[in-house]
Amino acid sequence: MGNYIISLVFLCFSILLSCMCRFSLGSEVNFVTCGSVIKLLNVKHNVRLHSHDVRYGSGSGQQSVTGVTTVEDSNSYWSVRGTTGAVCHRGTPIKCGQNIRLTHVNTGRNLHSHYFASPLSSNQEVSAFGEDGEGDHLDEWTVLCGGSLWQRDDSVRFRHTATDTLLSVTGEEYGRPIHGQREVHAMTSTSQHSYWKAMEGIFMKPTDTGSRDFSTPPHTEF
């Protein structure tokens, strides 16, 4: 099914192995990098960004995206990738202000938004879209953080590049068949509901930069 699926299978196996060994492969990496496979926690509501092969019954009818309180669920893993027009080499630190795609590992669909109303709050719908990691320009999100790089310990925001809205959770809960899961949507206003933090996962190390510390900008002279 292509190199992308092969890579995801390898990453899923690596995640399983790391859990079995109770060993964090990303313990030496202090920032989020391209190719990392992570879970994202909404800081305010303590739920992890989640998806599954269940479609919305309204709006776009695309694959639903929710927030879950369960820590161990494998459907909460997302791969950090570059955009279609910008190559992001594995292990390269993500910069604040950089556009990325977040691809759901188990289904190969990208975190996506558009001008459909979300089912519960009537904010902007967030879905998972595409096939084998490829969708369209509505899959792109800008990482908003305070420094130069996305640090693992930072609370960050994700701004939908095309519609200028923020990935958010405000607490609405679904009933059956996904009882207790929270609605994830996009909002125009900035609030405490829009902050996320990288949690469990595999954080790819830089491959061509040695032991350089990316937490500070390089020194330059004129």
C-alpha positions in Angstrom: 0.0 0.0 0.0 3.0 2.3 -0.5 5.9 3.5 1.5 3.7 5.6 3.9 1.7 2.6 5.1 4.9 0.5 5.5 6.4 3.3 7.6 3.2 3.5 9.8 3.3 -0.3 10.3 6.9 0.0 11.4 6.1 2.8 13.8 3.1 1.0 15.2 5.3 -2.0 15.9 7.9 0.2 17.5 5.2 1.8 19.8 4.0 -1.7 20.8 7.6 -2.8 21.5 8.3 0.3 23.6 5.2 -0.3 25.7 6.1 -3.9 26.3 9.5 -2.9 27.4 8.2 0.1 29.4 10.9 2.2 27.8 10.4 5.6 26.3 12.2 5.9 22.9 11.8 9.7 23.0 13.3 10.2 26.5 16.3 12.1 25.1 14.4 14.3 22.7 13.0 17.5 24.3 11.1 18.8 21.2 8.6 17.4 18.8 10.1 16.4 15.5 8.9 15.4 12.0 8.0 11.7 11.8 7.2 11.5 15.6 4.1 9.5 16.5 2.4 11.1 19.5 -0.8 11.5 21.5 -2.1 15.0 22.1 -3.7 16.0 25.3 -6.2 18.9 25.6 -4.9 20.6 28.7 -8.2 22.0 29.9 -10.4 18.9 29.5 -7.8 16.2 30.0 -8.8 14.3 26.9 -6.6 12.9 24.1 -7.2 13.7 20.4 -8.7 10.5 19.0 -10.3 9.1 15.8 -11.7 5.8 14.6 -13.5 4.5 11.6 -16.8 5.9 12.6 -18.3 8.6 10.4 -20.4 11.7 11.4 -24.1 11.2 11.0 -24.4 14.9 9.9 -22.3 17.6 8.4 -19.6 16.3 6.1 -20.1 12.6 6.9 -16.4 12.2 7.1 -14.5 10.2 9.8 -15.1 11.6 13.2 -12.5 13.1 15.5 -13.2 13.1 19.3 -11.5 13.5 22.7 -11.1 10.5 25.0 -10.1 10.2 28.6 -8.5 6.7 28.0 -4.7 6.8 28.0 -4.0 3.4 26.4 -6.2 3.6 23.3 -4.1 3.1 20.1 -6.6 5.1 18.1 -5.2 8.3 19.7 -1.8 8.1 17.9 -1.0 10.8 15.3 2.0 11.1 13.0 3.6 14.5 12.7 4.2 15.3 9.0 5.1 18.1 6.7 2.7 19.6 4.2 2.3 18.5 0.6 4.4 21.5 -0.6 7.1 21.4 2.1 9.3 18.4 2.8 9.8 17.7 6.5 12.7 15.3 7.1 12.3 12.7 9.8 13.8 14.0 13.1 13.7 17.7 12.1 12.4 19.8 15.0 9.0 21.5 14.4 9.3 25.2 14.5 6.7 27.5 16.1 4.7 28.9 13.2 5.3 25.9 11.0 2.5 24.3 9.0 2.1 20.6 9.5 -0.2 17.7 9.0 -1.3 15.3 11.7 -2.1 11.8 10.3 -4.1 9.3 12.2 -1.9 6.3 12.4 -4.6 3.5 12.4 -6.6 4.8 9.5 -4.2 6.9 7.5 -6.5 10.0 7.4 -5.4 13.5 8.2 -6.8 15.9 10.8 -9.0 18.2 8.7 -11.5 21.0 9.1 -13.9 22.9 6.8 -17.1 25.0 6.9 -19.4 22.4 8.2 -21.1 22.8 11.7 -19.9 20.4 14.4 -22.7 18.0 15.6 -23.0 19.1 19.2 -21.8 22.7 19.6 -22.3 24.0 16.0 -18.7 25.2 16.0 -16.6 24.3 13.0 -16.4 20.6 12.3 -13.1 18.7 12.7 -12.8 15.4 10.9 -10.2 12.9 9.5 -9.9 13.0 5.8 -7.9 11.5 2.9 -6.4 8.1 2.1 -3.0 6.7 2.9 -1.9 10.0 4.4 -2.9 12.2 1.4 -5.8 14.6 1.4 -5.9 18.3 0.5 -4.9 21.8 1.7 -7.6 21.6 4.4 -5.4 19.1 6.3 -2.8 21.8 7.2 -2.4 23.2 10.7 0.0 25.9 12.0 1.7 25.2 15.3 1.4 28.2 17.7 3.9 28.2 20.5 6.0 30.7 22.5 9.6 30.0 21.5 11.4 29.0 18.3 10.6 25.3 18.5 7.7 23.1 19.7 9.0 21.8 23.0 7.6 18.6 24.3 6.6 20.2 27.6 4.9 23.2 26.0 1.2 23.8 25.8 0.6 24.7 22.1 -2.3 25.6 19.9 -3.1 24.4 16.4 -4.5 27.0 14.0 -6.3 25.6 10.9 -4.4 27.3 8.1 -7.2 27.7 5.6 -10.0 28.9 8.0 -8.0 30.6 10.8 -9.7 28.7 13.6 -8.2 26.9 16.6 -8.4 23.1 17.4 -10.5 23.1 20.6 -12.6 21.1 23.1 -15.3 22.7 25.1 -16.7 19.7 26.9 -19.7 18.5 24.9 -20.2 14.7 25.2 -21.5 12.2 22.6 -24.0 9.5 23.3 -24.1 6.2 21.6 -22.2 4.7 19.8 -19.3 6.7 21.2 -20.7 7.4 24.6 -18.6 9.7 26.8 -16.3 10.9 24.1 -15.9 14.7 23.8 -16.6 16.7 20.7 -13.5 18.2 19.0 -14.1 21.2 16.9 -12.4 24.4 15.6 -13.2 27.9 17.0 -12.3 31.4 16.0 -11.8 32.7 19.5 -8.6 32.1 21.6 -9.3 30.5 25.0 -8.1 27.9 27.5 -10.0 25.3 25.5 -7.5 25.4 22.7 -4.2 24.3 24.3 -2.7 20.9 23.7 0.4 19.1 24.9 2.4 16.2 23.4 2.2 13.1 25.6 2.9 9.5 24.9 4.6 8.3 21.7 7.8 8.0 19.8 9.8 11.2 19.2 12.2 10.8 16.3 15.7 12.0 16.9 17.5 14.3 14.5 19.4 12.2 12.0 21.9 14.6 10.6 22.6 17.1 13.4 24.6 15.1 15.9 23.9 16.2 19.5 23.1 19.8 18.8 20.7 21.4 21.2 17.7 22.7 19.2 16.2 24.5 22.1 18.2 27.6 21.4 18.8 29.3 18.0 22.2 28.9 16.3 24.8 31.6 16.9 25.4 33.7 13.8 27.9 36.5 13.1 27.8 39.2 10.5 
